[in-house]
């Protein structure tokens, strides 16, 4: 089953919107707040080549940020990616 991992910060409105979208889908996710520990943003940047949050992974697939997550939902492709994800957050 693919796990969902989301890199976030406390003051990011796009992070909040991404979490709300995933919550509406009823799937659990692991949130990594890059403000909490030195080195987490660098870890995120090494994985994604991006500085901005959120950065969302479904399994090994790098979705990108909220805009990409929302676009997948609008194109009716997100549910297929989430099909194997365990429920509850």
N, C-alpha and C positions, 0 to 999 in steps of 0.2 A: 504494500500500500504506500502510495507516495505521501510524504509528509510535506506540510506547508511551513515554510520559514519566511518571516518577514522582518527585515531590518527597519527600525523606526527611530524616531526621537520623540520626546515628550510634547514638543510644541509644533508638531507638523499636522496641518489640517488634512493633507492627502493621506497620511498614515491613518488618521481617524476614519476617513471615508473608506479606505481599503479594509480596515477592520470591520466596519459596519457591513460592507458588502459580503465579506466572508461569513460574518455572524448570521446574516440573512440566509445564506446558503446552508447554514447549519454545520459547517465544518470547523474542526479545531486547527489551530496553528500555533507555532512557536514564535514568540516575539522576542527579538534581540534589540534592546534599546542601546544604540551606539553612544549615547551620552553617559551611560552608567559606568563604563570601564575603558580606560585608555587602550587603544589598539583595536577596538571593535570596528570603528569606522574604516581603519586601514584594512582590516580583514574583509569588510564588505567591498571596499574598493578593489582589492586584489581579485575577488571573485567576480565582480560585475563590471569593472572598469568605469564605474559611475560614482559620483560623490553624493547624489541626492537620495533622499528617502521618500517614500518607502522603496525598498528593493525586495521583490517577492519571488520566492522559489516554490514551485510545486514539484516535489521530488527533485530531480536534477535539472528540470526545465526552469530557466531564468525567465520569468514573465516580464520583469521590468518593474515599472512603478505603477501607481494607481491608474494612470491613463491607459496603459496597456491592459491592466486587469479589467477595467471597465469596458474597454473595446472588445475583449474576448467575451465578456458577458453579453454585450449588445449583439455580437455576431453569433450568439448561441453556441460558442465553443468552450466556454468556461466549465459548464456542467460536465462535459465529457472529460476534461482534465481532472475534475474533482471527484469523478465517479468512484475512484478507489480510495478516497481520503476518508479516514475515520471521523465519525461525527463527534460533536461536543467540543466546546472551548471552555 
